[in-house]
């Protein structure tokens, strides 16, 4: 499924249609405030909402624009963890919601500036939004806002508000998800058409939802230790964008209408007195980390060689900043100029502050691992970065270190590190895929096929996973019996996956 302005199902909400709910007085986290709320209950159970979200997420996993990039993922997780902890601490996320919803971030390659919330606790971010931002708290403000759409169950409330409309609203959501990949216009029509009946009340309800998500999101953001100024500066960027153009590049402005009232409310929430320090707090992504991720998003969302050449030219200057240098190195790699990319990445490593060095190292390792003949002169650097990455704790380090171990003929080291990793992160599809390659390189066919099955199951491709598990059971006796413990795991996992497949087919 394409993550597009309307068909993204950011029910954040292209379906923020329908009907105004009564205002109530609610508690804003630990601080009581007499502010409007959209209501407490929801007739749609958490289980039903999660099942709906799972079905949509399954389609997203299969879309070419879905991006599982470890560097971007590590950056977003560094923002997401404290936000989730703050939301739980404030009581915005209940224990039941925490356990039963997915709370998973998904990334799209799209350069359009957008983020969205899906049913069941799935949230999405476009690369275009990351490329626009200048500081971590700006991205965190968007995530806090979307998290609040989920925690306040805005999607379920829409369905609850008029039970007669629930069937076609659900149908519009699913149809929009399925149609988006091949026909975005049809998908948008499916969503908009379903909501046209309630157009009279649409705008008021949307504003209510946005105000609630702003208010709760601001509290979550600041309680997580981020500077609340991030909300204001992000709003300023979006407001400026809305004044300059409406060419479809900022769908976030349509699904989350920005009003002067919302901007003023966020400004009033900032503390009176000197502004907070510009330096991120301990544990938050550094400015150097953000600059590199923003630059990465800019390059990865581009498809034009001319744009890559322009980024390369800008980042080669003697006074180029960290972000510009990073973008230049990655652009050079995209243009097939690996030697130039290596040179720029080495310059970046010398230029970047210590707190941004791991990501400069990751970029250099990525470039050294790119297809093509590598000069023997670079072998010592590759080995050095490989060993450091295998000893690292970030997902970026582990996956790049494993790739480097495979590339340098050490599949055992790759397998050992990846096996440790997937024990605690069994839904990491990319790690399972690399582990499959490592086992294959060691001649461990049964383990390789099972790891391939686990990679498919991690992305809810249960039919593909079952096929691979059956293939593992059908291997020649010598290969099956050489590893009886692994064979027992395969047998058990086949039963598990069969149940998951039957459940997903019932839902469809």
TATA-V664085 format. One record per residue. N is the residue number from 0. PHI is phi in whole degrees, 0 to 359 (999 if undefined). D_FIRST is the distance of its C-alpha to the first C-alpha in Angstrom with 1 decimal. Layout:
n=N phi=PHI d_first=D_FIRST
n=N phi=PHI d_first=D_FIRST
//
This chain:
n=0 phi=999 d_first=0.0
n=1 phi=285 d_first=3.8
n=2 phi=271 d_first=6.3
n=3 phi=239 d_first=8.8
n=4 phi=310 d_first=12.2
n=5 phi=261 d_first=12.0
n=6 phi=283 d_first=8.6
n=7 phi=293 d_first=8.1
n=8 phi=58 d_first=10.2
n=9 phi=290 d_first=12.7
n=10 phi=306 d_first=15.0
n=11 phi=278 d_first=17.1
n=12 phi=185 d_first=16.9
n=13 phi=300 d_first=15.9
n=14 phi=264 d_first=17.5
n=15 phi=283 d_first=20.5
n=16 phi=259 d_first=22.4
n=17 phi=264 d_first=24.9
n=18 phi=225 d_first=28.2
n=19 phi=292 d_first=30.6
n=20 phi=256 d_first=31.8
n=21 phi=295 d_first=35.3
n=22 phi=284 d_first=36.0
n=23 phi=223 d_first=37.5
n=24 phi=268 d_first=39.1
n=25 phi=232 d_first=37.2
n=26 phi=266 d_first=37.9
n=27 phi=269 d_first=36.0
n=28 phi=61 d_first=35.9
n=29 phi=283 d_first=39.4
n=30 phi=250 d_first=40.7
n=31 phi=285 d_first=41.5
n=32 phi=220 d_first=40.5
n=33 phi=276 d_first=41.0
n=34 phi=234 d_first=37.6
n=35 phi=291 d_first=35.5
n=36 phi=234 d_first=33.0
n=37 phi=272 d_first=30.5
n=38 phi=122 d_first=32.0
n=39 phi=264 d_first=32.2
n=40 phi=270 d_first=31.0
n=41 phi=207 d_first=28.0
n=42 phi=284 d_first=28.2
n=43 phi=273 d_first=24.8
n=44 phi=291 d_first=25.5
n=45 phi=299 d_first=23.9
n=46 phi=296 d_first=23.2
n=47 phi=293 d_first=21.4
n=48 phi=297 d_first=19.3
n=49 phi=295 d_first=18.5
n=50 phi=298 d_first=17.6
n=51 phi=297 d_first=15.2
n=52 phi=297 d_first=13.6
n=53 phi=299 d_first=13.6
n=54 phi=295 d_first=11.7
n=55 phi=291 d_first=8.8
n=56 phi=299 d_first=9.2
n=57 phi=302 d_first=9.3
n=58 phi=290 d_first=5.8
n=59 phi=296 d_first=5.0
n=60 phi=304 d_first=8.0
n=61 phi=270 d_first=7.1
n=62 phi=277 d_first=4.7
n=63 phi=300 d_first=7.7
n=64 phi=276 d_first=7.6
n=65 phi=292 d_first=8.1
n=66 phi=235 d_first=11.9
n=67 phi=251 d_first=14.7
n=68 phi=256 d_first=17.6
n=69 phi=301 d_first=20.8
n=70 phi=294 d_first=22.6
n=71 phi=298 d_first=20.0
n=72 phi=297 d_first=19.6
n=73 phi=297 d_first=23.4
n=74 phi=296 d_first=23.8
n=75 phi=296 d_first=21.5
n=76 phi=296 d_first=23.1
n=77 phi=295 d_first=26.5
n=78 phi=277 d_first=25.6
n=79 phi=290 d_first=23.9
n=80 phi=302 d_first=26.8
n=81 phi=293 d_first=29.5
n=82 phi=295 d_first=27.5
n=83 phi=297 d_first=26.8
n=84 phi=297 d_first=30.5
n=85 phi=293 d_first=31.7
n=86 phi=297 d_first=29.6
n=87 phi=293 d_first=31.1
n=88 phi=297 d_first=34.5
n=89 phi=283 d_first=34.5
n=90 phi=86 d_first=33.4
n=91 phi=290 d_first=30.3
n=92 phi=257 d_first=28.4
n=93 phi=285 d_first=30.4
n=94 phi=304 d_first=31.2
n=95 phi=293 d_first=29.3
n=96 phi=298 d_first=26.2
n=97 phi=301 d_first=26.6
n=98 phi=278 d_first=26.8
n=99 phi=261 d_first=24.4
n=100 phi=266 d_first=21.3
n=101 phi=287 d_first=18.9
n=102 phi=49 d_first=19.6
n=103 phi=240 d_first=16.9
n=104 phi=267 d_first=15.7
n=105 phi=234 d_first=12.3
n=106 phi=239 d_first=12.2
n=107 phi=247 d_first=10.0
n=108 phi=289 d_first=11.8
n=109 phi=305 d_first=11.7
n=110 phi=275 d_first=15.4
n=111 phi=297 d_first=15.2
n=112 phi=281 d_first=17.2
n=113 phi=201 d_first=15.2
n=114 phi=211 d_first=15.0
n=115 phi=202 d_first=14.0
n=116 phi=248 d_first=15.0
n=117 phi=245 d_first=13.3
n=118 phi=301 d_first=15.5
n=119 phi=81 d_first=17.3
n=120 phi=91 d_first=17.8
n=121 phi=265 d_first=14.5
n=122 phi=231 d_first=14.5
n=123 phi=236 d_first=12.5
n=124 phi=224 d_first=14.1
n=125 phi=276 d_first=13.4
n=126 phi=301 d_first=15.8
n=127 phi=301 d_first=17.2
n=128 phi=290 d_first=18.7
n=129 phi=297 d_first=20.3
n=130 phi=292 d_first=21.7
n=131 phi=283 d_first=23.4
n=132 phi=278 d_first=25.2
n=133 phi=241 d_first=28.7
n=134 phi=219 d_first=29.4
n=135 phi=301 d_first=27.9
n=136 phi=293 d_first=28.9
n=137 phi=291 d_first=26.8
n=138 phi=295 d_first=23.6
n=139 phi=299 d_first=25.1
n=140 phi=295 d_first=25.8
n=141 phi=293 d_first=22.2
n=142 phi=297 d_first=21.4
n=143 phi=296 d_first=24.4
n=144 phi=297 d_first=23.4
n=145 phi=293 d_first=20.0
n=146 phi=303 d_first=21.7
n=147 phi=289 d_first=24.2
n=148 phi=302 d_first=21.7
n=149 phi=287 d_first=20.8
n=150 phi=296 d_first=24.5
n=151 phi=273 d_first=25.7
n=152 phi=56 d_first=23.3
n=153 phi=297 d_first=22.5
n=154 phi=293 d_first=19.8
n=155 phi=297 d_first=22.2
n=156 phi=295 d_first=24.9
n=157 phi=302 d_first=23.3
n=158 phi=289 d_first=23.2
n=159 phi=295 d_first=26.7
n=160 phi=297 d_first=28.3
n=161 phi=214 d_first=28.4
n=162 phi=300 d_first=28.0
n=163 phi=295 d_first=28.2
n=164 phi=266 d_first=24.9
n=165 phi=304 d_first=23.0
n=166 phi=301 d_first=21.9
n=167 phi=283 d_first=20.3
n=168 phi=294 d_first=18.9
n=169 phi=299 d_first=17.1
n=170 phi=299 d_first=16.1
n=171 phi=295 d_first=14.8
n=172 phi=298 d_first=12.6
n=173 phi=294 d_first=11.2
n=174 phi=299 d_first=11.1
n=175 phi=299 d_first=9.3
n=176 phi=295 d_first=6.4
n=177 phi=286 d_first=6.7
n=178 phi=277 d_first=7.6
n=179 phi=299 d_first=5.5
n=180 phi=297 d_first=4.2
n=181 phi=260 d_first=7.9
n=182 phi=209 d_first=9.8
n=183 phi=302 d_first=9.3
n=184 phi=295 d_first=13.0
n=185 phi=295 d_first=12.9
n=186 phi=297 d_first=10.4
n=187 phi=298 d_first=12.7
n=188 phi=296 d_first=15.6
n=189 phi=297 d_first=14.7
n=190 phi=286 d_first=14.7
n=191 phi=292 d_first=17.7
n=192 phi=301 d_first=19.6
n=193 phi=295 d_first=19.6
n=194 phi=261 d_first=21.1
n=195 phi=298 d_first=23.6
n=196 phi=303 d_first=26.3
n=197 phi=255 d_first=26.7
n=198 phi=301 d_first=26.5
n=199 phi=302 d_first=30.1
n=200 phi=259 d_first=29.4
n=201 phi=303 d_first=25.9
n=202 phi=296 d_first=27.1
n=203 phi=300 d_first=29.6
n=204 phi=294 d_first=27.3
n=205 phi=300 d_first=24.8
n=206 phi=296 d_first=27.7
n=207 phi=300 d_first=29.0
n=208 phi=297 d_first=25.8
n=209 phi=294 d_first=25.6
n=210 phi=298 d_first=29.2
n=211 phi=295 d_first=28.9
n=212 phi=294 d_first=26.0
n=213 phi=297 d_first=28.1
n=214 phi=298 d_first=31.3
n=215 phi=289 d_first=30.0
n=216 phi=299 d_first=27.8
n=217 phi=297 d_first=30.8
n=218 phi=296 d_first=32.9
n=219 phi=296 d_first=30.4
n=220 phi=301 d_first=30.1
n=221 phi=287 d_first=33.9
n=222 phi=294 d_first=34.7
n=223 phi=281 d_first=32.5
n=224 phi=98 d_first=34.8
n=225 phi=271 d_first=32.7
n=226 phi=289 d_first=34.5
n=227 phi=298 d_first=33.7
n=228 phi=301 d_first=34.1
n=229 phi=301 d_first=30.5
n=230 phi=298 d_first=29.5
n=231 phi=293 d_first=31.9
n=232 phi=293 d_first=31.1
n=233 phi=292 d_first=27.3
n=234 phi=300 d_first=28.2
n=235 phi=300 d_first=30.5
n=236 phi=299 d_first=27.9
n=237 phi=292 d_first=25.6
n=238 phi=296 d_first=28.6
n=239 phi=297 d_first=29.7
n=240 phi=297 d_first=26.4
n=241 phi=293 d_first=26.5
n=242 phi=284 d_first=30.0
n=243 phi=281 d_first=29.4
n=244 phi=198 d_first=26.4
n=245 phi=219 d_first=23.7
n=246 phi=266 d_first=21.9
n=247 phi=94 d_first=18.3
n=248 phi=279 d_first=18.4
n=249 phi=233 d_first=19.0
n=250 phi=298 d_first=16.5
n=251 phi=300 d_first=17.9
n=252 phi=288 d_first=21.1
n=253 phi=273 d_first=19.8
n=254 phi=280 d_first=18.0
n=255 phi=230 d_first=21.0
n=256 phi=307 d_first=24.0
n=257 phi=265 d_first=26.5
n=258 phi=241 d_first=30.1
n=259 phi=299 d_first=33.5
n=260 phi=297 d_first=34.2
n=261 phi=295 d_first=31.4
n=262 phi=297 d_first=32.5
n=263 phi=297 d_first=36.1
n=264 phi=297 d_first=35.4
n=265 phi=293 d_first=33.9
n=266 phi=296 d_first=36.8
n=267 phi=292 d_first=39.3
n=268 phi=281 d_first=37.8
n=269 phi=290 d_first=38.7
n=270 phi=294 d_first=42.0
n=271 phi=282 d_first=45.1
n=272 phi=121 d_first=46.7
n=273 phi=300 d_first=45.8
n=274 phi=293 d_first=42.1
n=275 phi=296 d_first=40.8
n=276 phi=300 d_first=41.0
n=277 phi=287 d_first=38.4
n=278 phi=282 d_first=38.1
n=279 phi=299 d_first=35.4
n=280 phi=284 d_first=36.9
n=281 phi=305 d_first=37.2
n=282 phi=94 d_first=34.1
n=283 phi=275 d_first=31.8
n=284 phi=301 d_first=30.1
n=285 phi=286 d_first=32.7
n=286 phi=298 d_first=32.6
n=287 phi=293 d_first=32.6
n=288 phi=296 d_first=29.6
n=289 phi=299 d_first=27.7
n=290 phi=302 d_first=28.9
n=291 phi=289 d_first=27.6
n=292 phi=291 d_first=24.2
n=293 phi=299 d_first=23.9
n=294 phi=295 d_first=25.1
n=295 phi=298 d_first=22.7
n=296 phi=299 d_first=19.7
n=297 phi=298 d_first=21.4
n=298 phi=289 d_first=21.7
n=299 phi=289 d_first=18.4
n=300 phi=274 d_first=16.5
n=301 phi=274 d_first=18.9
n=302 phi=238 d_first=18.6
n=303 phi=260 d_first=22.1
n=304 phi=302 d_first=25.1
n=305 phi=297 d_first=27.3
n=306 phi=293 d_first=25.7
n=307 phi=297 d_first=26.1
n=308 phi=296 d_first=29.7
n=309 phi=294 d_first=30.3
n=310 phi=294 d_first=29.1
n=311 phi=296 d_first=31.3
n=312 phi=297 d_first=34.3
n=313 phi=295 d_first=34.0
n=314 phi=278 d_first=33.8
n=315 phi=270 d_first=36.7
n=316 phi=293 d_first=39.3
n=317 phi=296 d_first=41.9
n=318 phi=259 d_first=40.9
n=319 phi=296 d_first=37.1
n=320 phi=281 d_first=35.7
n=321 phi=301 d_first=33.7
n=322 phi=296 d_first=30.3
n=323 phi=296 d_first=31.4
n=324 phi=294 d_first=32.9
n=325 phi=299 d_first=29.8
n=326 phi=299 d_first=27.6
n=327 phi=294 d_first=30.3
n=328 phi=297 d_first=30.4
n=329 phi=291 d_first=26.6
n=330 phi=295 d_first=26.7
n=331 phi=300 d_first=29.6
n=332 phi=297 d_first=27.8
n=333 phi=297 d_first=24.9
n=334 phi=273 d_first=27.7
n=335 phi=82 d_first=29.3
n=336 phi=258 d_first=32.3
n=337 phi=292 d_first=32.5
n=338 phi=299 d_first=36.1
n=339 phi=295 d_first=35.5
n=340 phi=297 d_first=32.6
n=341 phi=297 d_first=34.8
n=342 phi=300 d_first=37.6
n=343 phi=291 d_first=35.4
n=344 phi=293 d_first=34.0
n=345 phi=294 d_first=37.6
n=346 phi=298 d_first=38.6
n=347 phi=299 d_first=35.8
n=348 phi=299 d_first=37.1
n=349 phi=284 d_first=40.6
n=350 phi=271 d_first=39.4
n=351 phi=287 d_first=37.0
n=352 phi=298 d_first=38.6
n=353 phi=303 d_first=39.0
n=354 phi=288 d_first=36.3
n=355 phi=251 d_first=33.8
n=356 phi=298 d_first=35.2
n=357 phi=304 d_first=32.9
n=358 phi=277 d_first=29.9
n=359 phi=292 d_first=32.0
n=360 phi=298 d_first=33.1
n=361 phi=296 d_first=29.5
n=362 phi=296 d_first=28.7
n=363 phi=298 d_first=31.9
n=364 phi=296 d_first=31.1
n=365 phi=301 d_first=27.7
n=366 phi=293 d_first=29.5
n=367 phi=296 d_first=32.2
n=368 phi=273 d_first=29.8
n=369 phi=297 d_first=28.0
n=370 phi=303 d_first=28.7
n=371 phi=120 d_first=32.1
n=372 phi=290 d_first=35.7
n=373 phi=257 d_first=36.7
n=374 phi=297 d_first=40.2
n=375 phi=304 d_first=42.5
n=376 phi=296 d_first=43.4
n=377 phi=268 d_first=40.0
n=378 phi=299 d_first=40.4
n=379 phi=299 d_first=42.3
n=380 phi=294 d_first=39.7
n=381 phi=299 d_first=36.9
n=382 phi=295 d_first=39.0
n=383 phi=299 d_first=39.7
n=384 phi=291 d_first=36.1
n=385 phi=300 d_first=35.1
n=386 phi=296 d_first=37.8
n=387 phi=294 d_first=37.0
n=388 phi=293 d_first=33.3
n=389 phi=297 d_first=34.1
n=390 phi=271 d_first=36.3
n=391 phi=280 d_first=33.8
n=392 phi=245 d_first=31.9
n=393 phi=280 d_first=28.6
n=394 phi=297 d_first=25.5
n=395 phi=303 d_first=25.6
n=396 phi=296 d_first=29.2
n=397 phi=297 d_first=28.8
n=398 phi=290 d_first=26.0
n=399 phi=292 d_first=27.6
n=400 phi=298 d_first=31.0
n=401 phi=294 d_first=29.9
n=402 phi=298 d_first=28.5
n=403 phi=293 d_first=31.8
n=404 phi=296 d_first=33.8
n=405 phi=295 d_first=32.2
n=406 phi=293 d_first=32.8
n=407 phi=259 d_first=36.4
n=408 phi=76 d_first=37.2
n=409 phi=235 d_first=37.2
n=410 phi=297 d_first=34.7
n=411 phi=297 d_first=36.8
n=412 phi=294 d_first=36.3
n=413 phi=297 d_first=32.5
n=414 phi=297 d_first=32.5
n=415 phi=297 d_first=34.8
n=416 phi=290 d_first=32.9
n=417 phi=292 d_first=29.5
n=418 phi=297 d_first=31.1
n=419 phi=300 d_first=32.4
n=420 phi=293 d_first=29.0
n=421 phi=286 d_first=27.0
n=422 phi=301 d_first=29.9
n=423 phi=264 d_first=29.0
n=424 phi=226 d_first=25.2
n=425 phi=290 d_first=24.2
n=426 phi=258 d_first=20.5
n=427 phi=272 d_first=20.4
n=428 phi=298 d_first=18.5
n=429 phi=293 d_first=19.6
n=430 phi=295 d_first=23.1
n=431 phi=297 d_first=23.2
n=432 phi=297 d_first=22.1
n=433 phi=294 d_first=24.9
n=434 phi=295 d_first=27.3
n=435 phi=300 d_first=26.7
n=436 phi=296 d_first=27.7
n=437 phi=295 d_first=30.7
n=438 phi=296 d_first=31.9
n=439 phi=299 d_first=31.6
n=440 phi=295 d_first=33.6
n=441 phi=270 d_first=36.2
n=442 phi=79 d_first=36.5
n=443 phi=264 d_first=35.2
n=444 phi=294 d_first=33.1
n=445 phi=301 d_first=32.8
n=446 phi=294 d_first=31.5
n=447 phi=297 d_first=29.1
n=448 phi=293 d_first=27.5
n=449 phi=295 d_first=27.4
n=450 phi=297 d_first=25.6
n=451 phi=298 d_first=23.0
n=452 phi=297 d_first=22.5
n=453 phi=295 d_first=22.3
n=454 phi=298 d_first=19.6
n=455 phi=289 d_first=17.4
n=456 phi=296 d_first=18.6
n=457 phi=298 d_first=17.7
n=458 phi=254 d_first=14.0
n=459 phi=64 d_first=14.6
n=460 phi=268 d_first=14.8
n=461 phi=289 d_first=18.1
n=462 phi=294 d_first=18.9
n=463 phi=294 d_first=18.6
n=464 phi=296 d_first=20.7
n=465 phi=296 d_first=23.2
n=466 phi=300 d_first=23.6
n=467 phi=290 d_first=24.5
n=468 phi=293 d_first=26.9
n=469 phi=296 d_first=28.6
n=470 phi=297 d_first=28.9
n=471 phi=295 d_first=30.6
n=472 phi=291 d_first=33.0
n=473 phi=266 d_first=33.8
n=474 phi=296 d_first=34.9
n=475 phi=305 d_first=38.6
n=476 phi=309 d_first=41.0
n=477 phi=299 d_first=42.1
n=478 phi=283 d_first=38.6
n=479 phi=289 d_first=37.9
n=480 phi=283 d_first=41.4
n=481 phi=290 d_first=41.6
n=482 phi=220 d_first=39.4
n=483 phi=297 d_first=40.2
n=484 phi=293 d_first=38.6
n=485 phi=297 d_first=35.2
n=486 phi=296 d_first=35.6
n=487 phi=296 d_first=36.2
n=488 phi=295 d_first=33.0
n=489 phi=300 d_first=31.1
n=490 phi=299 d_first=32.8
n=491 phi=293 d_first=32.0
n=492 phi=293 d_first=28.3
n=493 phi=297 d_first=28.0
n=494 phi=296 d_first=29.4
n=495 phi=299 d_first=27.0
n=496 phi=292 d_first=23.9
n=497 phi=300 d_first=25.2
n=498 phi=294 d_first=25.6
n=499 phi=297 d_first=22.0
n=500 phi=295 d_first=20.7
n=501 phi=297 d_first=23.0
n=502 phi=295 d_first=22.0
n=503 phi=293 d_first=18.3
n=504 phi=289 d_first=19.3
n=505 phi=295 d_first=21.6
n=506 phi=295 d_first=18.9
n=507 phi=290 d_first=16.8
//
